[in-house]
Amino acid sequence: MQQQAVEHLDVLTKTGLKTGVSKPRGDVHRNGDYHRAVHVWLFAERTQELLLQRRASCKDSWPDLWDISSAGHISAGDSSLITARRELEEELGVILPKDAFELIFIYLQHSVINDGKYINNEFNDVYLVTTLDPIPLEAFALQESEVSAVKYIFYEEYKRLLAKEDSDYVPYDVNGEYGQLFDVIEKRYKENTVARSLTLQKQISRYAPVSLSAELSGLSDLDRKALGLVVKAAAVMDEIFLLQSWYSNPALSDWLKEYADSSELNKLKWSYYQINKSPWSSLDEDVAFLTTADSAIRLFSNATRTVRDWKGVEYRAAFPVSKPACANFYPPDMDKMEFDLWKDSLEKDEQKEATGFFSVIKRHSEFILDSHQSASKGSSHDLYIVPYSEEYQPLLVKAADLLHKAGDITDSPR
C-alpha cells in the first residue's frame, strides 16, 4: 500500500509573511509555528442561513463538533484562493469558479488543545460564497475522513450559540475578530435603503455634468458611418477596461444596467457605477459603494451532484470590499515573495515581459482546476505570462473588425 505523502506548510512570521521555510504539518502544530489556512462559508441569501459541517470523529482538533462550511491548511507553495476552491470540492463536493469566492477578512487564531500537544497559530483567509438559496443537502458529497454531516442554520442563531460557548460548536469569539463575519452579513441585509440612496445621491452630486458635442456637418454620410463604427470599437475597449479592473466587473456592469429601472436605489447604483466603472468610489479613496449582495446572480448547473428538479447553484459574482492593488493583472492571492522568486527564475527577455505593461500573470493551478485536468510535474513555479493579445483576443478581434470596416467604407483620403 502506497504511503500517503506528508503535508508541508509554509512557516510564517508573526506578521504573516513567508519565511521561506516549510515544515511537516505535525511539526508546525507541535512547535506552534505561524502558518496559513482558509475558511470558506456558504451563505444562503434568501433564508439568511450559513452552512455548517460536523467534523469527523477522527480529526486531531475539535472532533464531532459543528464548524465552518469548509476549511483547510494552505500547503507549502499553494495559493489561498486555489486552496479555498479545492477544499470546498474535496470536503463537500461543491465545484465553483473563482468569482464565487469573496475574501472578507483575515483572522489570526491562537489556540492550544489536546493537553498542549496541538498549538494553533494560524492566519485564516475567510471567504464568503453567497448563494441565492440553500444547496439541497442531498447534493453534497461529503469527504468521510473530514466531514460527517452538514446542516444550514440561521446566522443569528449560530452567532447566539457561539456567544454562549455551546459545547457542540467549535468556539469562535463573535465579540472579537471573528465577529466580522456576522457584521458583514448584517450590514448587507439590514441596510436602510433610504439612507443608502441619500448617500449615493450626495456622491453623484460631486460631479458636474458636462455635454460634449462635435461638429459633424463637414462629414460625408460614409464618414459618419465610419465614425459610428469607431465609436463601437471604443466601446469594446471599454469592456477590456472593465475586465482589467476585476474579473467579475463586466458581469456587475451588465447586471446593474439591466436592473437600473427596477427601483430608485438601483438607478442610483447604476449612475454612480457608470462614473467609477467599478464598485469602488475613486473620490472616497476607493471605498466600495457596492457589495457582493448588489452583484450579478450566476447559475452554475454542474456545481454539485445532480438533484431532481433542482437546476444548480445560483450565486452572487463576488468582488472584494477593498479595491485590490493587483486589479485583474495578477492573481489576487499572489504575494511579492512568490512573484520575485518566479521572476528571478526566468530568462531576461521573459523577465521584461513579466514586468512589462502588455501582459497579465496567471496561475497554472487555476487553469488545471478550471479544466479539471490532473496536475503535472512541470515547472516548480505556479505563475505564467499571458500577453494581452492572447488574454483579450476575442474582444481585440471584435474591435479590429470594426476598425477595418470603418476604414473600408470611409471616403476620406488615407
N, C-alpha and C positions, 0 to 999 in steps of 0.2 A: 504494500500500500504506500502510495507516494506521500511523503511528509509535507504538511502544509507550510508554506513559506512564512517566516516570522515577519510581522508587520513592523516597519520602522517609521518613526515620527521625526519631523524636524524639531530640533530643540530651539526655543526662542529665548530672547532676553525678557526681562520683566516688563519691557515696554512693547513686546510683541514682535520684535524684529528677529529675522532668522540669524542664527549664529554661524551657519554653515556646517553644523554638526547634526547628525541624525543618530538615534538610538532605537533599540527594540522597544516596542510599546510597553512591555512589562517593566523594563528598566526605567522608563520615563515616569511611570506612576509609582514605582518603588522609591525613586530618588526625588520625586516632586518637581521634575523639570517642567518648565513652561512649554506649552505646545498649543496646537490649534485644532478646533473641531467645528462642525456645522450643526445647527439646529434648523429643522425645516418644519414649519407649521402650516397645516392645511386649514383654511378658514372658509366656511360656507357663508356667503354674504346674506342670502335671504333668511336663513334661520339663525344667523349670528352664532354659529357653533364652531368650536375647534375640534379637530380630530385628535384623539389620544391613542397611544399604543400601550399595551401592557407588556412590560419587559419579560423576556423569557426567564424561567426559573434558574437557568444555568449561567446567567450573566454574573460577572465579577462584581458589578456595582448595581445596587437597587433592584435585585431580582423580584419579580412578581408585582412590581409597583407600576402604576399608570404614569406615563411620561409623554414627552414631546411626540408629535406625529412621526417624525423620523429624525435620526441623528447619527453622527459617526465621526471618528477621527479623520483628519486630513493626513493621508500617508505622505511620507517624505517624497518631495518632488511633485506632488499632486497640487491641484489648484482648488480653491474654495467652491466656486460655482459648479465645476465638474463633479466634485465630491457630493455636493448637495443633490444634484440631479441623480447621481449614481446610487446614493443611499436610499433615496425615495423609490427608485426602481427595485433595488435589491431587497429592501425590507418590506415594502408594501405592494410591489408590482405595478407602480404608477410611473408611466413614462411621459414626461412633459418637456417641451422646448424651453430654452433658456429665458424667453421673455415671460414665462410664468413665475419666475423667482425674483422676489424683491428683497434686497438686503436692507433690513430696517434698523438694526443696531448691532454692535459688537459687545459682548458681555464677558467679563472676566470672572470665572468661577473658581473659588477656593474651597476645597473640602477635604476632609480626612476621614476615611471609613475603614471598615474591616480591621479594627484594632491597630490602626496606624500603618497598615500594610499597603493601603491604596491612597496615594496622595494625588489630588487633582488640582493642578494649577493650569487652567485651561481657558484660552481665548476662544469664545464661541461666536462664529458668524451666524447671526439669527436671520433666517429667511422666512418670508411670508408668501404663501401661494393662495391667492384669493379665487375661489371657485364660486360660481353663481349659486349652485345648490350642493347639498351633501352628496358625496360619491356613495352609491349603494354599497353596503358592507360586503355583499357577495362579490363585488367587483375586485376587491383587494386579493392579492396573492401573497400571503404572509410568509416571511422567512422564519421557519420554525426555530432556528438557533438564536434568533434575535427577538421575535415578537410572538406572543401567544394569543393576543386578541386586540381588536380596535373598537372604539366607540366614539360617537360625537357627544359633545357636552356644551351647553350654553356658556359663552365665555365668562359671563359674570358669575355663574355658579362655580366654574373652575377657579376663578380668582378667589372666591369666598373659601373654597376648600383649601387652597394654598395658604391663605391668610390665617386659617385656624390650624395649620400644620396637620392636616388629615393624614393618618398613617398609611393610607392606601395609595398615596401620591408622592412621587419624587419631589422633594422640597425645593421651592424657589422663592426668593424674597420678593414678594409683589410690592413691597414698600421701598425696595431698593432698585438696582439697575434693571431687574427683570420686569419690573412694573411697566417698562416702556412698551412691552407687547400689548398690554391692555390699554395703555394710554393712546397708542396708535389707532386701535380699533374704535375706542370711544370717540376720539376726535373726528374720525372719518364718518361715523354713522350716527352721531348725535349732534351734528352741527346745526347751527342756527342759519337757515338759508337766507333770511332777510339780512342778517349781519354780513354774511359772506357776499351777497350781492352788492351791498354798500361798499365793502372793501374793494371789490373788483371795479366798481364804478369810479372810486377815487383813484385807483391805479391807472385806469384808462384815461381819466381826465388830465393826467400829467402830460399827455401827448397832444400836440396841436395838429388837427387835421390839415393837410396840405394837398391841394389839387394840382396835378401835373398834367399838362396838355402838350400837344405837339402840332405844328403846322404841317398838315398833310396835303394841302391843296396843290402843291407842286409835284406830287407823286402820281404816276400813271396808275391805272387800275391793276396792272400786273405787279407793279412795285408794292402797291397796298396789300395785295395777296401775299407777296413775298414777305412783307413786314409781319403779317399775321402769322406766317409760319415760323419766323424768327422768334416772335413772342411765345409761341407754343414750345419752341426748343428751350427758351429760357425757363419756362415753367417746369420742364423736365429736369433742368439743372437744379431747380428748387427742390425737387424730390430727392436728389442726391444729397443736398444740404441737410434736409430733414433726417435722412438715414445716417449721415455722418454725426449728427448730434447725439443720437441714441437709437439702438436697433428697433425699439418699439414706437419710436416717434412718428413714422409715417402712418401706422395704424391709429395712433392717438389723433392725428390730424384729420384723418378720414372720418373717425367716429364723432369728433366734436362738430365737424361740418355737417354731418348727416343729422345730428340731433339738435342743432343750433336753434331751430324754430319751435322746439317742444316746450320750452319754458324761458322765462326772462333770465334766470340764472344760467341756463345753458347758452343763451345768446351772448351773455357777458363772458363766459368761459371762452367761447369761440373768438370773440372780438379781441380779447387780450392775448389769446394764443397766436392769433394772426400777427400781432405786433412782435411777440418774442420768438415765434417759430419753435417753441419748446415749452415744457411745463414749468420752466424756471424764469423768474422775473429779473430781467437784466438791470433794472433800475433799483432793485432791492437786494443787491449783492447775490443774485441768483437763488434767492429763496423760492421754493416751489409754491406756486399758487394753485396747483392741481395736485391730486394724489392718484394712486393706482385705482382708487374707488371711482374716479372720474373716467377711467380709461376704457379702451375698446374691449368688448367681450368676444373671445375667440373660442371656436369649437375644435377640440382635438378628439376625434372619434376613436382613435386606437390607443388611448392613454392607458387603458386597463383591459382586463379580460372582458369578453362580451357578456352583457346582461340583457335579457329580453326586455324589449320596449324602452330601452334607455339608449340615447343617441351618443353619449360620451361626455367627457369633461368639458364644461364651459368655464373658462377662466378669464380673469382680467389681465390684459397685457401690461406688465409691470414696468415701472421706472423708479429710480431711487429718489428719495426726498432731497438729498444733496446732489447738486449737479456734479457728475463725475469729471475729474480733471482729464481723464483719458478719452472722453467723449466716446465715439464708436470706432476710434482708430486703433485701439489696443484692447486686449481682454480686460474686463473690469476688475478682475482679481489678480492681475499681474503686479508684482512689486518691482522696485528698482534693481534689487539684487538679481532677481530672475532675468530681467532684461539685460543687465550688464554681463552676466555670465554667458548668456546666449550670444550677445553681440560680439563678445571677445572671441567666441569660437568660430566666427565667420571669417571668410576671406575679405580683403579690404574693399573690393567693389560691392560685396554684399552688405558690409557694414554701412557704406554710404547709402545704400538702398534702404536699409533698416532704419536709419535716422533721417532719411530724406522726407520730402513733402508730397510724394506721389505714390505712396503705398500704405497699406494697413497691415497690422500684425495680428495673426490668429493663432489658435491652438490646434495641434494635431489631435489631441484628446477630444476636443469638441466635435471635430469632423468625424472621428471614429464613433462617438456616441450618437451623433445625429444620423449617421449612415448605417448604424447597427453592425459595424464591422468588428472583427477581432483586433485587439491591439497588436501592433507589430513591434519587433525589437530592432527598430532602425536607430534614428538619432536619439541621443540621451537628453536632448532638449525638446520641449513641447511646443516652442514657438516657431512660426514660419512667416515668410513675407508673401503678401499678395499685392501685386501692382493695381493701381486704380483701374487701369484698362481692363483688368480681369474682374475685379470686385464689383465694378459698376457697369459691366459690359452691356447688359440689356438696356439700361437707361441711356448710356452713351450712344449705342447704336440707334436708339429711337431719336435722340436729339440730332445725331449726324444725318439721319434720313430726312428729317425736317429741314435742316440747313441745306442739304443737297437739292431738295425740291425747291426751296426758296431761290437758290442760285440758278436753277434751270428755268424758272418762269420769269425772273426779273428781266426787264428790258433796259435797265441802266447799264452803261458801259462798264466793263470789268477792268 
